[in-house]
């Protein structure tokens, strides 16, 4: 069955601030057939590629990474905001509109050379995804690709991820 995934994404104007149209994925997450189809389609380009770990970026990326990992027969590594993980971590910093933020993963998240797929809900400006790639490579992971539910093409996030294999299910 083919889904109109866009019909399961709600536009929320002026959230989190005026002028922004937030793409709310919760209607998709609550639709059993739509959610299953989205997971299958996000995982599809990476089936049979030897992915051993799927890394999900906090927090909506966790919701997608876990079933994608199950679909690929892989484990899951959470990429969290600074200070949220209990053991020794590596971190990467990225720019925000006003300032910087950091993400972290456990130092022992996976063995060196592990084939990794990075997952998040939205590719926007690419800053968080680029930092996550840097972080995974600090841990000596081999990033085989990135998969996103939504890509906001007008923000040119791909430009910050040159040479990366990027798959997006929905583009705006």
N, C-alpha and C positions, 0 to 999 in steps of 0.2 A: 504494500500500500504506500502511495506517495502522499506526503504531508505538505501542507502549506504551513511551514514552520513560522513564517511571519505572522500568521493569524494567531499564533500562540505566544507572541511577544507583545506585552502591553507597553505603550508609550506613556510615560509619566512626565508631563511638562514641568519645568522649573524645579526639578529635583536632581541633585541635592541643593542646587542653587538656581537662581533666576537665569534663564537663557539656556539651560541644559535640558535636553530631552532624554531622560533615563530609560533604558531598555530593560524592563522588568521581565525576567525569565520565569517567575513563579507560575504563571499559567501553563507554560510548557512542562515544568517540573511536575505539576499536579495532573497532567494528562497522561495516563498510562501508555497509550499507543504512541503519542507524540514523543514522550520522553524516551521510550525504548527505541524508536526510530532515530531520534537524534543521537543517542549513544552509539547505535550501530553505525550510523553515517560518519560520526566523528572518528570512530575507531577504524573504519574500513580501509583507509589508505595504509594503515600500519599493521594489518593482519599479516602474519607470516614473516615479519621483519626482525624477529628476535628481540623485541622489546621486553626487558626484564623488570623495569620500574616505570611507573607512570607518576610524574610529579605534578601535584595540583597546587595552584596558587590560592592563598587565602582570599576569601572564604568560599565564594561560589565555585571556584575551581575545584574545591574538595568534592562538591556534589556531583561533578561531572567526571573527575579523575577516577573515583572509586569504581563506578560501574564500567568505565572504559578499561581499567586495569583488569577487572574480572573478565571482560570480553576478550582481552588479549592474553589472559593467563599470566598476568604480571603482578608485582607488588605495587604498593602505593607509598609515596613519600610526600608528606605535607611540607609546603613552603609557607612559613608563617611570618607574621610581622615580628619585629624585634622584641625579644624578651618573653615569647610565648612557649618556647620549647625548653624542657627541663634539663637537658644534658648539654655537653659542649657542642657549639655550633660554629659554622662558617656563616658569614653575612655578605651581602652586596647592597650597595646604596644606589638609589635612583632619585632623579629630580622630580619634584612636584611643582605645581603652579607657583607656590610660595614656599620654597624650602626643599628639604630632602626627607626621604624615608628609607628604611632598611628592611630587608627580608632575610630570613635565616632558614637553614636546614641543619639537621644533626650531622656532625663530622663523619659519623659512621653509617650514613643513610644507605649506602650501597658500596660494593667493592669497586675499586678502580677499573675503568673500562666497560662498566655496565652500560648497556644500551637503554637510553631514556627517552620517553615521550613527555613533553611538557604540555599541560592542559590548563586552560582558563576559560572563563565565560565570554570575555570580550577582549578583542585586540583593538585598542584605541590609539593612543600616542606611541605605544611600543616600549615605553620606559620600564614598566614593571616586567614585561616579558624579557627585555634585554638583560635586566638585572638578574632575573631568574636563570637565564642561560649562563651568565657569568658565574653565578653561584653553583650551578650544577657542574660546570667545567672546573671550578675550584676543587670540587669533590672528585674530579677525574672521571666524570660521567661522559659518555659519548651520546650527544643529543642527536637522535635520528629525525626528530621533527617536532613541530608544535601544532596543536589542534585547538581551535576555538569554536564556540557555538556561534558567536557574532563577530564580525569585523566591521568597524566603522572606517571605511576606506578613505573618507575625506580627511581623516586625521593622520593618514600616511604612516601608520605604525610599522608597516613592513620595511620602511626606509631605515629603521633602527635595527633591523634584523637581517642584514645582507647575507646571502648565501645559505639561509636557513630554509628547510622544507616546511612550508606553512600551509595548513589546511583550515579553511573556515567554512562552516555550514551555511551561514546567512551573512550576506553583505549588504550594507547600507551605504 
